[in-house]
């Protein structure tokens, strides 16, 4: 089934912690996640990648993987 749902959450948590350390700020979790997503979308845009397509695909992945997690749990 690939990487477990909670493993993804832990990996993302580590990434957000590292991102906050790089910024030198320790925002609330929601703010830090928003800032990280914003920076990644800006990177995609600079690289000529359609950010709307990325957001749609991410929503599809979250829905599918959350549904799969619920079935296993």
PDB file of N, CA, C, O and CB in Angstrom:
ATOM      1  N   UNK A   1       0.817  -1.196   0.000  1.00  0.00           N
ATOM      2  CA  UNK A   1       0.000   0.000   0.000  1.00  0.00           C
ATOM      3  C   UNK A   1       0.861   1.262   0.000  1.00  0.00           C
ATOM      4  O   UNK A   1       0.322   2.362  -0.115  1.00  0.00           O
ATOM      5  CB  UNK A   1      -0.929  -0.003   1.201  1.00  0.00           C
ATOM      6  N   UNK A   2       2.152   1.137   0.123  1.00  0.00           N
ATOM      7  CA  UNK A   2       2.987   2.328   0.145  1.00  0.00           C
ATOM      8  C   UNK A   2       3.138   2.870   1.554  1.00  0.00           C
ATOM      9  O   UNK A   2       2.891   2.174   2.539  1.00  0.00           O
ATOM     10  CB  UNK A   2       2.408   3.395  -0.763  1.00  0.00           C
ATOM     11  N   UNK A   3       3.541   4.099   1.626  1.00  0.00           N
ATOM     12  CA  UNK A   3       3.805   4.725   2.923  1.00  0.00           C
ATOM     13  C   UNK A   3       2.517   4.883   3.728  1.00  0.00           C
ATOM     14  O   UNK A   3       1.477   5.239   3.172  1.00  0.00           O
ATOM     15  CB  UNK A   3       4.478   6.093   2.730  1.00  0.00           C
ATOM     16  N   UNK A   4       2.579   4.626   4.997  1.00  0.00           N
ATOM     17  CA  UNK A   4       1.415   4.733   5.874  1.00  0.00           C
ATOM     18  C   UNK A   4       1.021   6.191   6.076  1.00  0.00           C
ATOM     19  O   UNK A   4       1.857   7.094   6.020  1.00  0.00           O
ATOM     20  CB  UNK A   4       1.699   4.070   7.229  1.00  0.00           C
ATOM     21  N   UNK A   5      -0.277   6.399   6.313  1.00  0.00           N
ATOM     22  CA  UNK A   5      -0.839   7.738   6.494  1.00  0.00           C
ATOM     23  C   UNK A   5      -0.125   8.490   7.616  1.00  0.00           C
ATOM     24  O   UNK A   5       0.246   9.650   7.437  1.00  0.00           O
ATOM     25  CB  UNK A   5      -2.341   7.649   6.794  1.00  0.00           C
ATOM     26  N   UNK A   6       0.071   7.851   8.764  1.00  0.00           N
ATOM     27  CA  UNK A   6       0.718   8.544   9.883  1.00  0.00           C
ATOM     28  C   UNK A   6       2.198   8.801   9.604  1.00  0.00           C
ATOM     29  O   UNK A   6       2.770   9.743  10.151  1.00  0.00           O
ATOM     30  CB  UNK A   6       0.566   7.729  11.170  1.00  0.00           C
ATOM     31  N   UNK A   7       2.825   7.978   8.762  1.00  0.00           N
ATOM     32  CA  UNK A   7       4.208   8.239   8.364  1.00  0.00           C
ATOM     33  C   UNK A   7       4.278   9.512   7.529  1.00  0.00           C
ATOM     34  O   UNK A   7       5.220  10.294   7.662  1.00  0.00           O
ATOM     35  CB  UNK A   7       4.786   7.042   7.574  1.00  0.00           C
ATOM     36  N   UNK A   8       3.292   9.718   6.678  1.00  0.00           N
ATOM     37  CA  UNK A   8       3.233  10.950   5.882  1.00  0.00           C
ATOM     38  C   UNK A   8       3.097  12.162   6.799  1.00  0.00           C
ATOM     39  O   UNK A   8       3.753  13.183   6.593  1.00  0.00           O
ATOM     40  CB  UNK A   8       2.052  10.900   4.878  1.00  0.00           C
ATOM     41  N   UNK A   9       2.249  12.040   7.800  1.00  0.00           N
ATOM     42  CA  UNK A   9       2.042  13.136   8.740  1.00  0.00           C
ATOM     43  C   UNK A   9       3.331  13.450   9.499  1.00  0.00           C
ATOM     44  O   UNK A   9       3.673  14.617   9.686  1.00  0.00           O
ATOM     45  CB  UNK A   9       0.916  12.791   9.724  1.00  0.00           C
ATOM     46  N   UNK A  10       4.035  12.424   9.930  1.00  0.00           N
ATOM     47  CA  UNK A  10       5.298  12.626  10.645  1.00  0.00           C
ATOM     48  C   UNK A  10       6.352  13.254   9.739  1.00  0.00           C
ATOM     49  O   UNK A  10       7.096  14.138  10.161  1.00  0.00           O
ATOM     50  CB  UNK A  10       5.814  11.295  11.202  1.00  0.00           C
ATOM     51  N   UNK A  11       6.411  12.794   8.494  1.00  0.00           N
ATOM     52  CA  UNK A  11       7.364  13.356   7.535  1.00  0.00           C
ATOM     53  C   UNK A  11       7.058  14.833   7.292  1.00  0.00           C
ATOM     54  O   UNK A  11       7.964  15.665   7.262  1.00  0.00           O
ATOM     55  CB  UNK A  11       7.325  12.571   6.201  1.00  0.00           C
ATOM     56  N   UNK A  12       5.783  15.148   7.120  1.00  0.00           N
ATOM     57  CA  UNK A  12       5.372  16.541   6.898  1.00  0.00           C
ATOM     58  C   UNK A  12       5.673  17.397   8.124  1.00  0.00           C
ATOM     59  O   UNK A  12       6.094  18.546   7.991  1.00  0.00           O
ATOM     60  CB  UNK A  12       3.870  16.614   6.559  1.00  0.00           C
ATOM     61  N   UNK A  13       5.461  16.849   9.305  1.00  0.00           N
ATOM     62  CA  UNK A  13       5.746  17.581  10.540  1.00  0.00           C
ATOM     63  C   UNK A  13       7.229  17.933  10.634  1.00  0.00           C
ATOM     64  O   UNK A  13       7.589  19.043  11.025  1.00  0.00           O
ATOM     65  CB  UNK A  13       5.320  16.755  11.766  1.00  0.00           C
ATOM     66  N   UNK A  14       8.072  16.988  10.276  1.00  0.00           N
ATOM     67  CA  UNK A  14       9.514  17.234  10.266  1.00  0.00           C
ATOM     68  C   UNK A  14       9.861  18.327   9.265  1.00  0.00           C
ATOM     69  O   UNK A  14      10.674  19.206   9.553  1.00  0.00           O
ATOM     70  CB  UNK A  14      10.283  15.944   9.933  1.00  0.00           C
ATOM     71  N   UNK A  15       9.247  18.270   8.094  1.00  0.00           N
ATOM     72  CA  UNK A  15       9.484  19.276   7.063  1.00  0.00           C
ATOM     73  C   UNK A  15       9.063  20.667   7.531  1.00  0.00           C
ATOM     74  O   UNK A  15       9.787  21.640   7.319  1.00  0.00           O
ATOM     75  CB  UNK A  15       8.736  18.907   5.786  1.00  0.00           C
ATOM     76  N   UNK A  16       7.903  20.762   8.163  1.00  0.00           N
ATOM     77  CA  UNK A  16       7.425  22.055   8.673  1.00  0.00           C
ATOM     78  C   UNK A  16       8.370  22.576   9.757  1.00  0.00           C
ATOM     79  O   UNK A  16       8.681  23.766   9.786  1.00  0.00           O
ATOM     80  CB  UNK A  16       5.982  21.925   9.234  1.00  0.00           C
ATOM     81  N   UNK A  17       8.825  21.698  10.641  1.00  0.00           N
ATOM     82  CA  UNK A  17       9.782  22.115  11.675  1.00  0.00           C
ATOM     83  C   UNK A  17      11.065  22.663  11.052  1.00  0.00           C
ATOM     84  O   UNK A  17      11.573  23.699  11.482  1.00  0.00           O
ATOM     85  CB  UNK A  17      10.113  20.934  12.605  1.00  0.00           C
ATOM     86  N   UNK A  18      11.585  21.971  10.043  1.00  0.00           N
ATOM     87  CA  UNK A  18      12.805  22.418   9.361  1.00  0.00           C
ATOM     88  C   UNK A  18      12.572  23.736   8.633  1.00  0.00           C
ATOM     89  O   UNK A  18      13.434  24.614   8.636  1.00  0.00           O
ATOM     90  CB  UNK A  18      13.291  21.350   8.370  1.00  0.00           C
ATOM     91  N   UNK A  19      11.415  23.870   8.014  1.00  0.00           N
ATOM     92  CA  UNK A  19      11.061  25.100   7.309  1.00  0.00           C
ATOM     93  C   UNK A  19      11.032  26.276   8.287  1.00  0.00           C
ATOM     94  O   UNK A  19      11.571  27.344   7.996  1.00  0.00           O
ATOM     95  CB  UNK A  19       9.691  24.950   6.600  1.00  0.00           C
ATOM     96  N   UNK A  20      10.409  26.080   9.433  1.00  0.00           N
ATOM     97  CA  UNK A  20      10.351  27.139  10.456  1.00  0.00           C
ATOM     98  C   UNK A  20      11.752  27.506  10.934  1.00  0.00           C
ATOM     99  O   UNK A  20      12.051  28.681  11.147  1.00  0.00           O
ATOM    100  CB  UNK A  20       9.483  26.691  11.656  1.00  0.00           C
ATOM    101  N   UNK A  21      12.602  26.511  11.100  1.00  0.00           N
ATOM    102  CA  UNK A  21      13.979  26.775  11.522  1.00  0.00           C
ATOM    103  C   UNK A  21      14.721  27.585  10.459  1.00  0.00           C
ATOM    104  O   UNK A  21      15.470  28.503  10.794  1.00  0.00           O
ATOM    105  CB  UNK A  21      14.723  25.452  11.799  1.00  0.00           C
ATOM    106  N   UNK A  22      14.518  27.255   9.182  1.00  0.00           N
ATOM    107  CA  UNK A  22      15.152  28.008   8.097  1.00  0.00           C
ATOM    108  C   UNK A  22      14.690  29.461   8.080  1.00  0.00           C
ATOM    109  O   UNK A  22      15.480  30.369   7.818  1.00  0.00           O
ATOM    110  CB  UNK A  22      14.850  27.353   6.752  1.00  0.00           C
ATOM    111  N   UNK A  23      13.412  29.674   8.361  1.00  0.00           N
ATOM    112  CA  UNK A  23      12.858  31.030   8.391  1.00  0.00           C
ATOM    113  C   UNK A  23      13.255  31.767   9.663  1.00  0.00           C
ATOM    114  O   UNK A  23      13.220  32.997   9.709  1.00  0.00           O
ATOM    115  CB  UNK A  23      11.336  30.984   8.272  1.00  0.00           C
ATOM    116  N   UNK A  24      13.631  31.020  10.688  1.00  0.00           N
ATOM    117  CA  UNK A  24      13.938  31.631  11.970  1.00  0.00           C
ATOM    118  C   UNK A  24      12.696  32.055  12.720  1.00  0.00           C
ATOM    119  O   UNK A  24      12.755  32.892  13.621  1.00  0.00           O
ATOM    120  CB  UNK A  24      14.834  32.810  11.775  1.00  0.00           C
ATOM    121  N   UNK A  25      11.575  31.476  12.345  1.00  0.00           N
ATOM    122  CA  UNK A  25      10.296  31.789  12.989  1.00  0.00           C
ATOM    123  C   UNK A  25       9.642  30.489  13.430  1.00  0.00           C
ATOM    124  O   UNK A  25       9.819  29.441  12.809  1.00  0.00           O
ATOM    125  CB  UNK A  25       9.355  32.586  12.030  1.00  0.00           C
ATOM    126  N   UNK A  26       8.900  30.579  14.491  1.00  0.00           N
ATOM    127  CA  UNK A  26       8.163  29.405  14.952  1.00  0.00           C
ATOM    128  C   UNK A  26       6.699  29.785  15.056  1.00  0.00           C
ATOM    129  O   UNK A  26       6.147  29.977  16.140  1.00  0.00           O
ATOM    130  CB  UNK A  26       8.709  28.882  16.322  1.00  0.00           C
ATOM    131  N   UNK A  27       6.087  29.887  13.868  1.00  0.00           N
ATOM    132  CA  UNK A  27       4.675  30.248  13.770  1.00  0.00           C
ATOM    133  C   UNK A  27       3.804  29.133  14.325  1.00  0.00           C
ATOM    134  O   UNK A  27       4.276  28.041  14.641  1.00  0.00           O
ATOM    135  CB  UNK A  27       4.291  30.550  12.313  1.00  0.00           C
ATOM    136  N   UNK A  28       2.534  29.439  14.431  1.00  0.00           N
ATOM    137  CA  UNK A  28       1.598  28.375  14.752  1.00  0.00           C
ATOM    138  C   UNK A  28       1.590  27.410  13.566  1.00  0.00           C
ATOM    139  O   UNK A  28       1.962  27.788  12.455  1.00  0.00           O
ATOM    140  CB  UNK A  28       0.155  28.940  15.052  1.00  0.00           C
ATOM    141  N   UNK A  29       1.182  26.207  13.793  1.00  0.00           N
ATOM    142  CA  UNK A  29       1.231  25.163  12.778  1.00  0.00           C
ATOM    143  C   UNK A  29       0.487  25.571  11.507  1.00  0.00           C
ATOM    144  O   UNK A  29       1.005  25.398  10.404  1.00  0.00           O
ATOM    145  CB  UNK A  29       0.646  23.873  13.329  1.00  0.00           C
ATOM    146  N   UNK A  30      -0.720  26.111  11.657  1.00  0.00           N
ATOM    147  CA  UNK A  30      -1.511  26.484  10.481  1.00  0.00           C
ATOM    148  C   UNK A  30      -0.797  27.541   9.641  1.00  0.00           C
ATOM    149  O   UNK A  30      -0.767  27.449   8.414  1.00  0.00           O
ATOM    150  CB  UNK A  30      -2.889  27.001  10.909  1.00  0.00           C
ATOM    151  N   UNK A  31      -0.231  28.529  10.298  1.00  0.00           N
ATOM    152  CA  UNK A  31       0.486  29.594   9.594  1.00  0.00           C
ATOM    153  C   UNK A  31       1.736  29.054   8.901  1.00  0.00           C
ATOM    154  O   UNK A  31       2.027  29.424   7.764  1.00  0.00           O
ATOM    155  CB  UNK A  31       0.867  30.713  10.571  1.00  0.00           C
ATOM    156  N   UNK A  32       2.465  28.191   9.580  1.00  0.00           N
ATOM    157  CA  UNK A  32       3.687  27.620   9.005  1.00  0.00           C
ATOM    158  C   UNK A  32       3.369  26.764   7.784  1.00  0.00           C
ATOM    159  O   UNK A  32       4.076  26.833   6.778  1.00  0.00           O
ATOM    160  CB  UNK A  32       4.432  26.781  10.054  1.00  0.00           C
ATOM    161  N   UNK A  33       2.316  25.962   7.863  1.00  0.00           N
ATOM    162  CA  UNK A  33       1.920  25.133   6.724  1.00  0.00           C
ATOM    163  C   UNK A  33       1.507  26.016   5.553  1.00  0.00           C
ATOM    164  O   UNK A  33       1.877  25.748   4.410  1.00  0.00           O
ATOM    165  CB  UNK A  33       0.766  24.181   7.112  1.00  0.00           C
ATOM    166  N   UNK A  34       0.738  27.072   5.835  1.00  0.00           N
ATOM    167  CA  UNK A  34       0.316  27.999   4.782  1.00  0.00           C
ATOM    168  C   UNK A  34       1.525  28.635   4.108  1.00  0.00           C
ATOM    169  O   UNK A  34       1.580  28.714   2.881  1.00  0.00           O
ATOM    170  CB  UNK A  34      -0.603  29.090   5.358  1.00  0.00           C
ATOM    171  N   UNK A  35       2.490  29.086   4.898  1.00  0.00           N
ATOM    172  CA  UNK A  35       3.694  29.706   4.339  1.00  0.00           C
ATOM    173  C   UNK A  35       4.490  28.717   3.495  1.00  0.00           C
ATOM    174  O   UNK A  35       4.973  29.070   2.419  1.00  0.00           O
ATOM    175  CB  UNK A  35       4.574  30.262   5.459  1.00  0.00           C
ATOM    176  N   UNK A  36       4.631  27.496   3.967  1.00  0.00           N
ATOM    177  CA  UNK A  36       5.374  26.478   3.226  1.00  0.00           C
ATOM    178  C   UNK A  36       4.688  26.167   1.900  1.00  0.00           C
ATOM    179  O   UNK A  36       5.341  26.110   0.858  1.00  0.00           O
ATOM    180  CB  UNK A  36       5.514  25.197   4.063  1.00  0.00           C
ATOM    181  N   UNK A  37       3.386  25.968   1.938  1.00  0.00           N
ATOM    182  CA  UNK A  37       2.647  25.693   0.702  1.00  0.00           C
ATOM    183  C   UNK A  37       2.778  26.870  -0.262  1.00  0.00           C
ATOM    184  O   UNK A  37       2.965  26.671  -1.462  1.00  0.00           O
ATOM    185  CB  UNK A  37       1.154  25.409   1.007  1.00  0.00           C
ATOM    186  N   UNK A  38       2.682  28.093   0.257  1.00  0.00           N
ATOM    187  CA  UNK A  38       2.830  29.286  -0.579  1.00  0.00           C
ATOM    188  C   UNK A  38       4.190  29.299  -1.267  1.00  0.00           C
ATOM    189  O   UNK A  38       4.274  29.541  -2.471  1.00  0.00           O
ATOM    190  CB  UNK A  38       2.652  30.560   0.262  1.00  0.00           C
ATOM    191  N   UNK A  39       5.251  29.040  -0.513  1.00  0.00           N
ATOM    192  CA  UNK A  39       6.593  29.040  -1.094  1.00  0.00           C
ATOM    193  C   UNK A  39       6.751  27.951  -2.151  1.00  0.00           C
ATOM    194  O   UNK A  39       7.374  28.183  -3.188  1.00  0.00           O
ATOM    195  CB  UNK A  39       7.640  28.856  -0.001  1.00  0.00           C
ATOM    196  N   UNK A  40       6.199  26.776  -1.904  1.00  0.00           N
ATOM    197  CA  UNK A  40       6.285  25.684  -2.875  1.00  0.00           C
ATOM    198  C   UNK A  40       5.505  26.037  -4.146  1.00  0.00           C
ATOM    199  O   UNK A  40       5.960  25.745  -5.252  1.00  0.00           O
ATOM    200  CB  UNK A  40       5.747  24.369  -2.261  1.00  0.00           C
ATOM    201  N   UNK A  41       4.343  26.660  -3.992  1.00  0.00           N
ATOM    202  CA  UNK A  41       3.566  27.063  -5.166  1.00  0.00           C
ATOM    203  C   UNK A  41       4.276  28.164  -5.955  1.00  0.00           C
ATOM    204  O   UNK A  41       4.220  28.176  -7.185  1.00  0.00           O
ATOM    205  CB  UNK A  41       2.174  27.540  -4.741  1.00  0.00           C
ATOM    206  N   UNK A  42       4.937  29.080  -5.262  1.00  0.00           N
ATOM    207  CA  UNK A  42       5.719  30.107  -5.957  1.00  0.00           C
ATOM    208  C   UNK A  42       6.862  29.454  -6.733  1.00  0.00           C
ATOM    209  O   UNK A  42       7.127  29.833  -7.874  1.00  0.00           O
ATOM    210  CB  UNK A  42       6.275  31.152  -4.949  1.00  0.00           C
ATOM    211  N   UNK A  43       7.536  28.487  -6.133  1.00  0.00           N
ATOM    212  CA  UNK A  43       8.588  27.748  -6.829  1.00  0.00           C
ATOM    213  C   UNK A  43       8.032  27.090  -8.090  1.00  0.00           C
ATOM    214  O   UNK A  43       8.633  27.182  -9.160  1.00  0.00           O
ATOM    215  CB  UNK A  43       9.210  26.684  -5.899  1.00  0.00           C
ATOM    216  N   UNK A  44       6.894  26.433  -7.960  1.00  0.00           N
ATOM    217  CA  UNK A  44       6.279  25.778  -9.119  1.00  0.00           C
ATOM    218  C   UNK A  44       5.981  26.793 -10.216  1.00  0.00           C
ATOM    219  O   UNK A  44       6.249  26.546 -11.392  1.00  0.00           O
ATOM    220  CB  UNK A  44       4.987  25.049  -8.706  1.00  0.00           C
ATOM    221  N   UNK A  45       5.427  27.931  -9.823  1.00  0.00           N
ATOM    222  CA  UNK A  45       5.084  28.976 -10.787  1.00  0.00           C
ATOM    223  C   UNK A  45       6.341  29.496 -11.495  1.00  0.00           C
ATOM    224  O   UNK A  45       6.336  29.681 -12.712  1.00  0.00           O
ATOM    225  CB  UNK A  45       4.348  30.137 -10.082  1.00  0.00           C
ATOM    226  N   UNK A  46       7.405  29.729 -10.742  1.00  0.00           N
ATOM    227  CA  UNK A  46       8.671  30.193 -11.316  1.00  0.00           C
ATOM    228  C   UNK A  46       9.209  29.168 -12.314  1.00  0.00           C
ATOM    229  O   UNK A  46       9.804  29.530 -13.329  1.00  0.00           O
ATOM    230  CB  UNK A  46       9.711  30.455 -10.201  1.00  0.00           C
ATOM    231  N   UNK A  47       8.995  27.894 -12.015  1.00  0.00           N
ATOM    232  CA  UNK A  47       9.472  26.815 -12.882  1.00  0.00           C
ATOM    233  C   UNK A  47       8.515  26.518 -14.036  1.00  0.00           C
ATOM    234  O   UNK A  47       8.759  25.605 -14.826  1.00  0.00           O
ATOM    235  CB  UNK A  47       9.686  25.558 -12.067  1.00  0.00           C
ATOM    236  N   UNK A  48       7.430  27.283 -14.135  1.00  0.00           N
ATOM    237  CA  UNK A  48       6.493  27.113 -15.243  1.00  0.00           C
ATOM    238  C   UNK A  48       5.504  25.976 -15.065  1.00  0.00           C
ATOM    239  O   UNK A  48       4.933  25.485 -16.039  1.00  0.00           O
ATOM    240  CB  UNK A  48       7.249  26.896 -16.492  1.00  0.00           C
ATOM    241  N   UNK A  49       5.303  25.560 -13.837  1.00  0.00           N
ATOM    242  CA  UNK A  49       4.365  24.473 -13.544  1.00  0.00           C
ATOM    243  C   UNK A  49       3.020  25.080 -13.174  1.00  0.00           C
ATOM    244  O   UNK A  49       2.956  26.054 -12.424  1.00  0.00           O
ATOM    245  CB  UNK A  49       4.897  23.555 -12.392  1.00  0.00           C
ATOM    246  N   UNK A  50       1.957  24.509 -13.696  1.00  0.00           N
ATOM    247  CA  UNK A  50       0.598  25.001 -13.442  1.00  0.00           C
ATOM    248  C   UNK A  50       0.208  24.714 -11.993  1.00  0.00           C
ATOM    249  O   UNK A  50      -0.006  23.561 -11.617  1.00  0.00           O
ATOM    250  CB  UNK A  50      -0.422  24.345 -14.421  1.00  0.00           C
ATOM    251  N   UNK A  51       0.118  25.774 -11.182  1.00  0.00           N
ATOM    252  CA  UNK A  51      -0.175  25.572  -9.762  1.00  0.00           C
ATOM    253  C   UNK A  51      -1.608  25.113  -9.524  1.00  0.00           C
ATOM    254  O   UNK A  51      -1.870  24.410  -8.548  1.00  0.00           O
ATOM    255  CB  UNK A  51       0.082  26.850  -8.994  1.00  0.00           C
ATOM    256  N   UNK A  52      -2.531  25.491 -10.385  1.00  0.00           N
ATOM    257  CA  UNK A  52      -3.908  25.016 -10.225  1.00  0.00           C
ATOM    258  C   UNK A  52      -3.984  23.508 -10.418  1.00  0.00           C
ATOM    259  O   UNK A  52      -4.713  22.816  -9.708  1.00  0.00           O
ATOM    260  CB  UNK A  52      -4.844  25.723 -11.220  1.00  0.00           C
ATOM    261  N   UNK A  53      -3.226  23.007 -11.382  1.00  0.00           N
ATOM    262  CA  UNK A  53      -3.175  21.565 -11.619  1.00  0.00           C
ATOM    263  C   UNK A  53      -2.572  20.836 -10.417  1.00  0.00           C
ATOM    264  O   UNK A  53      -3.055  19.777 -10.017  1.00  0.00           O
ATOM    265  CB  UNK A  53      -2.360  21.258 -12.888  1.00  0.00           C
ATOM    266  N   UNK A  54      -1.523  21.409  -9.852  1.00  0.00           N
ATOM    267  CA  UNK A  54      -0.891  20.816  -8.668  1.00  0.00           C
ATOM    268  C   UNK A  54      -1.880  20.754  -7.508  1.00  0.00           C
ATOM    269  O   UNK A  54      -1.981  19.735  -6.825  1.00  0.00           O
ATOM    270  CB  UNK A  54       0.361  21.621  -8.259  1.00  0.00           C
ATOM    271  N   UNK A  55      -2.604  21.843  -7.290  1.00  0.00           N
ATOM    272  CA  UNK A  55      -3.566  21.883  -6.179  1.00  0.00           C
ATOM    273  C   UNK A  55      -4.686  20.871  -6.382  1.00  0.00           C
ATOM    274  O   UNK A  55      -5.090  20.191  -5.439  1.00  0.00           O
ATOM    275  CB  UNK A  55      -4.158  23.293  -6.033  1.00  0.00           C
ATOM    276  N   UNK A  56      -5.185  20.769  -7.603  1.00  0.00           N
ATOM    277  CA  UNK A  56      -6.243  19.784  -7.881  1.00  0.00           C
ATOM    278  C   UNK A  56      -5.736  18.367  -7.640  1.00  0.00           C
ATOM    279  O   UNK A  56      -6.418  17.555  -7.016  1.00  0.00           O
ATOM    280  CB  UNK A  56      -6.751  19.925  -9.334  1.00  0.00           C
ATOM    281  N   UNK A  57      -4.533  18.074  -8.139  1.00  0.00           N
ATOM    282  CA  UNK A  57      -3.978  16.733  -7.976  1.00  0.00           C
ATOM    283  C   UNK A  57      -3.712  16.429  -6.503  1.00  0.00           C
ATOM    284  O   UNK A  57      -3.935  15.304  -6.055  1.00  0.00           O
ATOM    285  CB  UNK A  57      -2.685  16.587  -8.788  1.00  0.00           C
ATOM    286  N   UNK A  58      -3.241  17.411  -5.754  1.00  0.00           N
ATOM    287  CA  UNK A  58      -3.005  17.210  -4.321  1.00  0.00           C
ATOM    288  C   UNK A  58      -4.312  16.894  -3.600  1.00  0.00           C
ATOM    289  O   UNK A  58      -4.348  16.012  -2.742  1.00  0.00           O
ATOM    290  CB  UNK A  58      -2.343  18.457  -3.701  1.00  0.00           C
ATOM    291  N   UNK A  59      -5.381  17.606  -3.940  1.00  0.00           N
ATOM    292  CA  UNK A  59      -6.684  17.324  -3.323  1.00  0.00           C
ATOM    293  C   UNK A  59      -7.148  15.910  -3.641  1.00  0.00           C
ATOM    294  O   UNK A  59      -7.690  15.221  -2.776  1.00  0.00           O
ATOM    295  CB  UNK A  59      -7.733  18.336  -3.799  1.00  0.00           C
ATOM    296  N   UNK A  60      -6.936  15.476  -4.878  1.00  0.00           N
ATOM    297  CA  UNK A  60      -7.303  14.111  -5.271  1.00  0.00           C
ATOM    298  C   UNK A  60      -6.495  13.103  -4.458  1.00  0.00           C
ATOM    299  O   UNK A  60      -7.042  12.116  -3.965  1.00  0.00           O
ATOM    300  CB  UNK A  60      -7.071  13.891  -6.792  1.00  0.00           C
ATOM    301  N   UNK A  61      -5.203  13.348  -4.319  1.00  0.00           N
ATOM    302  CA  UNK A  61      -4.341  12.434  -3.556  1.00  0.00           C
ATOM    303  C   UNK A  61      -4.765  12.365  -2.093  1.00  0.00           C
ATOM    304  O   UNK A  61      -4.843  11.280  -1.517  1.00  0.00           O
ATOM    305  CB  UNK A  61      -2.874  12.876  -3.653  1.00  0.00           C
ATOM    306  N   UNK A  62      -5.038  13.518  -1.494  1.00  0.00           N
ATOM    307  CA  UNK A  62      -5.459  13.540  -0.087  1.00  0.00           C
ATOM    308  C   UNK A  62      -6.753  12.757   0.081  1.00  0.00           C
ATOM    309  O   UNK A  62      -6.875  11.952   1.004  1.00  0.00           O
ATOM    310  CB  UNK A  62      -5.642  14.995   0.414  1.00  0.00           C
ATOM    311  N   UNK A  63      -7.709  12.983  -0.794  1.00  0.00           N
ATOM    312  CA  UNK A  63      -8.990  12.269  -0.702  1.00  0.00           C
ATOM    313  C   UNK A  63      -8.795  10.768  -0.830  1.00  0.00           C
ATOM    314  O   UNK A  63      -9.337   9.994  -0.041  1.00  0.00           O
ATOM    315  CB  UNK A  63      -9.958  12.761  -1.783  1.00  0.00           C
ATOM    316  N   UNK A  64      -8.020  10.360  -1.826  1.00  0.00           N
ATOM    317  CA  UNK A  64      -7.799   8.930  -2.058  1.00  0.00           C
ATOM    318  C   UNK A  64      -7.033   8.286  -0.908  1.00  0.00           C
ATOM    319  O   UNK A  64      -7.395   7.202  -0.450  1.00  0.00           O
ATOM    320  CB  UNK A  64      -7.043   8.718  -3.365  1.00  0.00           C
ATOM    321  N   UNK A  65      -5.989   8.939  -0.445  1.00  0.00           N
ATOM    322  CA  UNK A  65      -5.173   8.348   0.605  1.00  0.00           C
ATOM    323  C   UNK A  65      -5.873   8.375   1.956  1.00  0.00           C
ATOM    324  O   UNK A  65      -5.675   7.474   2.772  1.00  0.00           O
ATOM    325  CB  UNK A  65      -3.850   9.068   0.699  1.00  0.00           C
ATOM    326  N   UNK A  66      -6.680   9.384   2.201  1.00  0.00           N
ATOM    327  CA  UNK A  66      -7.451   9.429   3.441  1.00  0.00           C
ATOM    328  C   UNK A  66      -8.498   8.326   3.438  1.00  0.00           C
ATOM    329  O   UNK A  66      -8.723   7.677   4.460  1.00  0.00           O
ATOM    330  CB  UNK A  66      -8.119  10.808   3.623  1.00  0.00           C
ATOM    331  N   UNK A  67      -9.138   8.112   2.294  1.00  0.00           N
ATOM    332  CA  UNK A  67     -10.127   7.033   2.181  1.00  0.00           C
ATOM    333  C   UNK A  67      -9.460   5.678   2.387  1.00  0.00           C
ATOM    334  O   UNK A  67     -10.001   4.819   3.084  1.00  0.00           O
ATOM    335  CB  UNK A  67     -10.830   7.078   0.805  1.00  0.00           C
ATOM    336  N   UNK A  68      -8.290   5.484   1.786  1.00  0.00           N
ATOM    337  CA  UNK A  68      -7.564   4.221   1.941  1.00  0.00           C
ATOM    338  C   UNK A  68      -7.150   4.015   3.391  1.00  0.00           C
ATOM    339  O   UNK A  68      -7.199   2.893   3.895  1.00  0.00           O
ATOM    340  CB  UNK A  68      -6.326   4.192   1.027  1.00  0.00           C
ATOM    341  N   UNK A  69      -6.743   5.085   4.067  1.00  0.00           N
ATOM    342  CA  UNK A  69      -6.347   5.000   5.473  1.00  0.00           C
ATOM    343  C   UNK A  69      -7.527   4.583   6.339  1.00  0.00           C
ATOM    344  O   UNK A  69      -7.383   3.757   7.240  1.00  0.00           O
ATOM    345  CB  UNK A  69      -5.781   6.343   5.957  1.00  0.00           C
ATOM    346  N   UNK A  70      -8.690   5.157   6.065  1.00  0.00           N
ATOM    347  CA  UNK A  70      -9.887   4.813   6.850  1.00  0.00           C
ATOM    348  C   UNK A  70     -10.264   3.347   6.671  1.00  0.00           C
ATOM    349  O   UNK A  70     -10.714   2.699   7.616  1.00  0.00           O
ATOM    350  CB  UNK A  70     -11.069   5.707   6.444  1.00  0.00           C
ATOM    351  N   UNK A  71     -10.081   2.824   5.457  1.00  0.00           N
ATOM    352  CA  UNK A  71     -10.411   1.422   5.197  1.00  0.00           C
ATOM    353  C   UNK A  71      -9.506   0.485   5.982  1.00  0.00           C
ATOM    354  O   UNK A  71      -9.948  -0.566   6.447  1.00  0.00           O
ATOM    355  CB  UNK A  71     -10.305   1.118   3.706  1.00  0.00           C
ATOM    356  N   UNK A  72      -8.243   0.863   6.130  1.00  0.00           N
ATOM    357  CA  UNK A  72      -7.272   0.030   6.834  1.00  0.00           C
ATOM    358  C   UNK A  72      -7.444   0.150   8.340  1.00  0.00           C
ATOM    359  O   UNK A  72      -7.286  -0.831   9.067  1.00  0.00           O
ATOM    360  CB  UNK A  72      -5.847   0.414   6.436  1.00  0.00           C
ATOM    361  N   UNK A  73      -7.768   1.351   8.811  1.00  0.00           N
ATOM    362  CA  UNK A  73      -7.855   1.618  10.250  1.00  0.00           C
ATOM    363  C   UNK A  73      -9.032   0.994  10.902  1.00  0.00           C
ATOM    364  O   UNK A  73      -9.220   1.143  12.109  1.00  0.00           O
ATOM    365  CB  UNK A  73      -7.893   3.061  10.500  1.00  0.00           C
TER     366      UNK A  73
END
